[in-house]
Amino acid sequence: MTILTPNQRQAIYRQAAERAGIHYPILAALHQTHGNPQLEQGETGLGISPAHSVTLAQVSTFIDQVEIAANTIRCLTNQLTVTGWKGKELWDVAIGRYTIGFLQAVADGFLAPASDPTAARLEACDGAALTQTYQQLCDRLEVPTDQSFLPKALLQFVRQVPTYYFSLPYQQAALLEAARIWQKQDTVAAAIAQLVPDSPSIERFELDQALLQALYTWLETNANYPHQWQALLTLVQRWRRLTSQEAAIADLHGDSSPTFDLASLDPALLAMVQRIPQHYLRSSEQRAALLEGFQQWQQLPNRADATIALGVNPAILTSRSPSSEDLVAAAALIDRALLDFYRQLPLAYRGRPQQRQALLHLAQRWYGVADQEQAQWALAADLRQLATDDHRVATIPISPLTVSTADFPKWTTDNLQLFAPIVPRGDFLWVDATRGGVFWPPNQATVDQIVEMAAAIQLIRDRLNQPITIVCWYCPVGEELGGETADRFALGDAIAFYSLGYTAQQLYWLLDPWWRGGLGYYAQFPYLCIVDIRHPYARWQPQEHQTGEA
């Protein structure tokens, strides 16, 4: 097995830092400054030595060193806080990085107390070298140099979250992850247990209330400690479904409101439209709702023009004494034309604001609610259902794959077979992942990422219930598609694919409510959908499709 690639190191730093609630460049700076101890496979560590319950075997690999280093930095921050260090002495809010005083404390070395079984000993190093390396790494981040706007923007964002909270899966996940970091927990389960103690079975409503109450606590207790800012930035990142905290900072520079993006309702709107033929009872209320939706979609000035456009003479409906036969015939003609129109509408929908507003108006009338805000709540409930495998709501057949690794080889760089399935009973082969063997995985970490991605893409293939074609998977150069996923292709945990009969936008709508990783597409590739498994609920679309706010 060869040494890890720079992209793999970066991903490991980020993952460990996000879990521990620390600023990830400090981990890379420790690795570059220490370069010790010597580890397996020619790797070097971050200056972490065993201590207390952390054994030598637990810090013998690069990943182990990063994980324990992240825990130890978190523990050091806690200890300094206990001894009286204030937030401003640990974190420089104006530039968004650790203070020189804190960096020197890191360089001085630290032995975690025995009461923290997840942390160990951090050996001392050259303080000037650590500071210089850390600052150079921070300078490379794509963030504004002056971040003095950030405290106010973050707090404004948090204050407004309850107004725009629809209990959508990605919104709840954003709040849960922020709560986990704020509480200094390693798992979401531990965070939930702290939010709702002594509750073996938690209802969604109960958890929502606890999360929103936690927001008010954060506003009252925020003291500029590093983990608090990491928690709030993570909330923004995941709420807006961005790919990094750097993107969240840049986003907040222009807009500090958590307004609800109406475009995120598109999957529910299309699912509603697809259910219309099965649920249409030909009642006057339903007919009026469909007719108004048609009128707005076609941008017609009144119902009479909409009736004419459907091929019916409006004079029949407005006559003082129309015959019952004429009314029945006209209603039947309108019904047939409306149902034909709505059957074809999903293929015609492009996510344009005028189209979305027409469907939102239809939703209001179809669900029989008072206004569009209530319609949005109804659609949000549909989205929550679409995020499950419930056949009653899903708009495509679903046959989730249960992956079993029993009697299946543990793939390594030495035993890969190009025409063997990557996961048991899977449709995707190593030839798909490696572009016919052109890009061979350089180490076990890449192999493991490809295997994990293969299980995930199999779930997508089974959810679509039709074949998909892989265009790009593992690609060490990682720049073919660029954008949000360049590094992910170099890791092996992103895939660009297409499926016959679907545009990229349609695939996006089908997968959006359900897929918990990264998902997006680009205007220059109208049939190519991209997914990854490392960004929780990250989303990206062409700029012209990111429209509409409540």
Beta strands, then each sheet from edge to edge (+ up, - down):
strand 1: 48-49
strand 2: 91-92
strand 3: 97-98
strand 4: 110-111
strand 5: 121-122
strand 6: 469-472
strand 7: 494-498
strand 8: 518-520
strand 9: 529-532
strand 10: 539-540
sheet 1: 1+ 5- 4+
sheet 2: 2+ 3-
sheet 3: 6+ 7- 9+ 8- 10-
end
